[in-house]
């Protein structure tokens, strides 16, 4: 497996078709409404719903002779707040639909709701919140698998993704699935996610270094190198670790797992909501690593002037 060390300028991507929905001056595309909404789980505290955004009519929905992947998306908000239909995600839903992909934006329970901060003294609460969200993402996956035929979904091509807390959820879900922990028990025997797309996420482990009993799904990692919310590298105390994108990529490289990492130089946590601005990288990852299963690895340092710096350094 070959690793490519790159420095990528945003201008390289300026003419790619993923940005065909952009208006003049690089403004974001308009909103989109879901084609279908379903309740996928009933919990003691709430009902959980998913919004499905089907590929836009007339778009190419095939890749490598099969249906393009269905992408499950989990919103951000520190496990305290957020919603599956937040306005800032809608342009990304639209541009992915315009490229022939189905997006499934899901609810999950907010296990940190009511907390005013997350720190070392809240680690047990954070652990609980992450795994509540993992349980809900797996329930959404099972719903899609059970209804794959009626929803026109290829069950072998399900990708999980998320922003910030949602990215943590996606990465943790694949971690639990690859290690066949009890959290993954509802999934069918032998089920594997086709890919993971993380926008400023991390994995929580109480067992020291990250270890995968089975090869994890090909993973796309987007992260700001100066992220002060979700660690870009790691926070580790004895066997407890919270491992960010850079450390995940290091482990994937060591064991030969497929990954693409885009290190957004100097950026803070704004990369968590830069899905629309990074669509070309996503499409390349989906085509190469998910549809064609190339095993291609990319390690890129990115300077992208389309992404602002709203966080204080």
C-alpha positions as CSV (number, residue, x, y, z in Angstrom):
1,X,0.0,0.0,0.0
2,X,1.6,3.3,-1.1
3,X,1.4,6.4,0.9
4,X,1.4,9.8,-0.8
5,X,2.7,12.9,1.0
6,X,1.1,15.9,-0.6
7,X,0.6,19.6,-0.1
8,X,-2.7,20.5,-1.7
9,X,-4.0,24.0,-2.6
10,X,-7.7,24.7,-2.9
11,X,-7.1,26.0,-6.4
12,X,-6.4,22.5,-7.5
13,X,-10.1,21.6,-6.8
14,X,-11.7,24.8,-8.1
15,X,-12.8,23.3,-11.4
16,X,-14.1,19.9,-10.2
17,X,-17.7,19.1,-10.9
18,X,-18.6,18.7,-7.3
19,X,-18.8,22.5,-7.1
20,X,-21.3,22.8,-10.0
21,X,-24.0,23.8,-7.5
22,X,-22.0,26.7,-6.2
23,X,-23.2,30.2,-6.9
24,X,-21.0,33.1,-8.0
25,X,-18.3,34.1,-5.6
26,X,-18.1,30.6,-4.1
27,X,-21.3,30.9,-2.1
28,X,-23.0,27.7,-0.9
29,X,-25.7,25.9,-2.7
30,X,-29.3,26.2,-1.6
31,X,-31.1,23.9,0.8
32,X,-32.8,20.6,0.2
33,X,-35.8,18.8,1.8
34,X,-35.8,15.1,2.7
35,X,-37.4,12.7,0.3
36,X,-38.4,10.4,3.1
37,X,-38.4,10.4,6.9
38,X,-38.7,7.2,9.1
39,X,-38.6,6.4,12.8
40,X,-35.8,3.8,13.2
41,X,-35.7,3.3,16.9
42,X,-37.9,3.9,20.0
43,X,-36.0,4.7,23.2
44,X,-37.2,5.2,26.7
45,X,-36.6,9.0,26.4
46,X,-37.4,9.7,22.8
47,X,-38.1,8.4,19.3
48,X,-35.3,8.5,16.8
49,X,-35.8,9.5,13.2
50,X,-33.8,9.5,10.0
51,X,-34.2,11.8,7.0
52,X,-33.3,10.3,3.6
53,X,-32.1,12.4,0.7
54,X,-32.1,10.4,-2.4
55,X,-29.8,10.9,-5.4
56,X,-31.0,13.8,-7.5
57,X,-33.0,12.8,-10.6
58,X,-30.9,12.2,-13.6
59,X,-27.6,11.8,-11.8
60,X,-25.3,8.8,-12.2
61,X,-26.0,6.5,-9.3
62,X,-23.6,3.8,-10.3
63,X,-19.9,3.4,-9.7
64,X,-17.7,0.4,-10.6
65,X,-20.9,-1.3,-11.9
66,X,-22.8,-1.1,-8.6
67,X,-24.9,1.4,-6.7
68,X,-23.0,4.2,-5.1
69,X,-22.8,4.0,-1.4
70,X,-25.4,5.2,1.0
71,X,-23.9,7.6,3.6
72,X,-25.2,7.8,7.1
73,X,-24.5,11.2,8.7
74,X,-24.5,12.2,12.4
75,X,-24.6,15.8,13.3
76,X,-22.2,17.7,15.7
77,X,-22.8,19.5,18.9
78,X,-20.6,18.1,21.7
79,X,-23.3,15.4,22.5
80,X,-25.2,18.3,24.1
81,X,-27.1,19.9,21.2
82,X,-27.7,19.7,17.4
83,X,-30.2,18.3,15.0
84,X,-30.2,16.1,11.9
85,X,-31.7,18.8,9.7
86,X,-29.5,21.8,10.8
87,X,-29.4,24.4,8.1
88,X,-25.6,24.5,7.7
89,X,-25.6,20.8,6.6
90,X,-28.2,21.2,3.9
91,X,-25.8,22.5,1.1
92,X,-23.7,19.4,1.7
93,X,-26.7,17.1,1.5
94,X,-27.6,18.7,-1.8
95,X,-24.2,18.5,-3.5
96,X,-23.8,14.9,-2.5
97,X,-27.3,14.1,-3.9
98,X,-26.3,16.0,-7.0
99,X,-23.3,13.6,-7.3
100,X,-25.5,10.5,-7.1
101,X,-25.2,9.7,-3.4
102,X,-27.9,9.0,-0.9
103,X,-27.5,10.7,2.4
104,X,-29.3,9.4,5.6
105,X,-29.2,12.0,8.3
106,X,-30.0,10.5,11.7
107,X,-31.0,11.4,15.2
108,X,-29.1,10.2,18.2
109,X,-29.5,10.7,21.9
110,X,-27.6,13.6,23.4
111,X,-25.9,12.0,26.4
112,X,-24.1,15.2,27.5
113,X,-27.2,17.4,27.4
114,X,-27.3,19.5,30.6
115,X,-23.5,19.6,31.0
116,X,-21.8,22.9,30.7
117,X,-18.4,21.5,29.7
118,X,-16.5,18.3,28.8
119,X,-13.2,17.6,30.6
120,X,-11.1,15.0,32.3
121,X,-13.6,14.8,35.2
122,X,-16.5,14.1,32.8
123,X,-14.8,11.2,31.1
124,X,-17.3,8.6,32.3
125,X,-20.2,10.8,31.1
126,X,-18.5,11.3,27.8
127,X,-17.9,7.6,27.4
128,X,-21.6,6.9,28.1
129,X,-22.7,9.6,25.6
130,X,-20.4,8.3,22.9
131,X,-21.7,4.8,23.3
132,X,-25.3,5.9,23.4
133,X,-24.7,7.6,20.0
134,X,-22.9,4.5,18.7
135,X,-25.9,2.3,19.8
136,X,-28.2,4.7,17.8
137,X,-26.0,4.7,14.7
138,X,-25.9,0.9,14.7
139,X,-29.8,0.9,15.1
140,X,-30.0,3.2,12.1
141,X,-27.7,0.8,10.2
142,X,-29.8,-2.2,11.1
143,X,-33.0,-0.4,9.9
144,X,-31.3,0.3,6.5
145,X,-30.2,-3.3,6.2
146,X,-33.6,-4.6,7.0
147,X,-35.2,-2.3,4.5
148,X,-32.5,-2.2,1.9
149,X,-34.6,-3.5,-1.0
150,X,-37.5,-1.1,-0.5
151,X,-35.1,1.9,0.0
152,X,-32.9,0.8,-3.0
153,X,-29.8,0.5,-0.9
154,X,-26.8,-1.7,-1.5
155,X,-26.3,-3.3,2.0
156,X,-22.6,-3.9,1.2
157,X,-22.0,-0.2,0.5
158,X,-23.0,1.7,3.7
159,X,-20.6,4.5,4.7
160,X,-20.9,6.2,8.1
161,X,-19.9,9.8,8.6
162,X,-20.3,12.7,11.0
163,X,-19.3,16.2,12.1
164,X,-17.5,16.7,15.5
165,X,-19.5,14.6,18.0
166,X,-21.0,12.9,15.0
167,X,-17.5,12.2,13.6
168,X,-16.6,10.7,17.0
169,X,-19.7,8.5,16.8
170,X,-18.8,7.3,13.3
171,X,-15.2,6.5,14.1
172,X,-16.2,4.8,17.4
173,X,-18.9,2.8,15.6
174,X,-16.4,1.3,13.2
175,X,-14.0,0.7,16.1
176,X,-16.6,-1.3,18.0
177,X,-17.6,-3.1,14.8
178,X,-14.1,-4.1,13.9
179,X,-13.5,-5.4,17.4
180,X,-16.9,-7.1,17.5
181,X,-17.7,-5.7,20.9
182,X,-21.1,-6.0,22.5
183,X,-22.1,-2.6,21.0
184,X,-21.9,-4.2,17.5
185,X,-24.0,-7.3,18.4
186,X,-27.1,-6.1,16.6
187,X,-25.3,-6.0,13.3
188,X,-25.5,-9.2,11.1
189,X,-22.6,-11.6,11.4
190,X,-19.8,-10.6,9.1
191,X,-21.2,-7.1,8.4
192,X,-18.6,-4.5,7.7
193,X,-19.0,-0.8,6.9
194,X,-17.8,0.1,3.4
195,X,-16.2,3.3,4.7
196,X,-16.0,6.1,7.3
197,X,-15.8,9.8,6.7
198,X,-14.8,11.8,9.8
199,X,-14.9,15.6,10.0
200,X,-12.9,16.4,13.2
201,X,-13.4,13.2,15.1
202,X,-11.6,10.9,17.5
203,X,-11.8,7.4,19.1
204,X,-12.1,6.8,22.9
205,X,-10.3,3.7,24.2
206,X,-9.9,2.4,27.7
207,X,-7.4,-0.2,26.6
208,X,-4.4,1.7,25.7
209,X,-3.3,2.1,22.1
210,X,-5.8,1.7,19.3
211,X,-6.2,-1.9,18.2
212,X,-8.5,-3.4,15.6
213,X,-9.2,-7.2,15.8
214,X,-10.4,-7.0,12.2
215,X,-9.3,-4.5,9.5
216,X,-11.3,-1.3,9.9
217,X,-13.2,0.2,7.0
218,X,-11.3,2.6,4.7
219,X,-11.4,5.9,6.5
220,X,-11.4,9.6,5.5
221,X,-10.0,11.9,8.2
222,X,-10.5,15.7,8.0
223,X,-9.0,17.7,10.9
224,X,-7.6,21.1,11.7
225,X,-4.0,20.8,13.1
226,X,-4.8,23.4,15.8
227,X,-8.2,21.9,16.9
228,X,-8.9,22.9,20.5
229,X,-12.2,21.0,20.8
230,X,-11.5,17.5,19.5
231,X,-7.8,16.5,19.7
232,X,-6.0,16.4,16.4
233,X,-3.3,14.1,18.0
234,X,-4.3,12.5,21.3
235,X,-5.1,12.8,25.0
236,X,-3.8,9.8,26.9
237,X,-3.7,9.1,30.7
238,X,-2.5,5.5,31.5
239,X,-4.8,3.1,29.6
240,X,-7.4,5.8,28.8
241,X,-6.9,7.5,25.4
242,X,-8.8,9.9,23.2
243,X,-7.2,9.5,19.8
244,X,-7.6,12.1,17.1
245,X,-7.1,11.9,13.4
246,X,-3.3,12.2,13.3
247,X,-2.9,9.3,15.8
248,X,-5.5,7.2,14.0
249,X,-3.7,7.7,10.7
250,X,-0.4,6.7,12.4
251,X,-2.0,3.4,13.6
252,X,-3.6,2.8,10.2
253,X,-0.2,3.4,8.5
254,X,1.5,1.0,10.8
255,X,-0.9,-1.9,10.2
256,X,-1.5,-1.2,6.5
257,X,-5.1,-0.1,6.7
258,X,-6.6,2.1,4.0
259,X,-7.0,5.8,5.0
260,X,-7.0,9.3,3.6
261,X,-6.0,12.1,6.0
262,X,-6.3,15.8,5.1
263,X,-4.4,17.9,7.7
264,X,-5.8,21.4,7.5
265,X,-2.8,23.5,8.5
266,X,-3.5,26.1,11.2
267,X,-7.2,25.4,11.4
268,X,-9.2,24.9,14.6
269,X,-12.5,23.1,14.9
270,X,-14.1,24.8,11.9
271,X,-13.1,21.8,9.8
272,X,-15.9,19.9,11.5
273,X,-18.4,21.9,9.4
274,X,-16.3,22.2,6.2
275,X,-18.0,19.3,4.5
276,X,-19.2,21.4,1.6
277,X,-15.8,22.9,1.0
278,X,-14.1,19.5,0.9
279,X,-16.5,17.6,-1.4
280,X,-13.8,16.9,-4.1
281,X,-11.7,15.0,-1.5
282,X,-14.7,13.1,-0.4
283,X,-15.7,12.1,-3.9
284,X,-12.2,10.9,-4.6
285,X,-12.1,8.8,-1.4
286,X,-15.5,7.3,-2.1
287,X,-14.7,6.4,-5.7
288,X,-11.2,5.0,-5.0
289,X,-11.4,3.5,-1.6
290,X,-15.1,2.5,-1.2
291,X,-16.3,1.8,-4.8
292,X,-13.1,0.5,-6.3
293,X,-11.5,-0.8,-3.1
294,X,-8.1,0.4,-4.2
295,X,-6.6,0.6,-0.7
296,X,-5.1,4.0,-1.8
297,X,-3.6,6.0,1.1
298,X,-3.3,9.8,1.1
299,X,-1.6,11.9,3.7
300,X,-2.1,15.5,2.7
301,X,-1.3,18.9,4.3
302,X,-4.0,21.3,3.1
303,X,-4.1,25.0,2.6
304,X,-7.7,25.9,1.5
305,X,-8.6,29.6,1.5
306,X,-12.3,28.6,1.0
307,X,-12.4,27.6,4.7
308,X,-12.4,30.6,7.1
309,X,-10.9,30.8,10.6
310,X,-13.9,31.5,12.8
311,X,-12.3,30.1,16.0
312,X,-9.8,32.0,18.1
313,X,-6.3,30.5,18.1
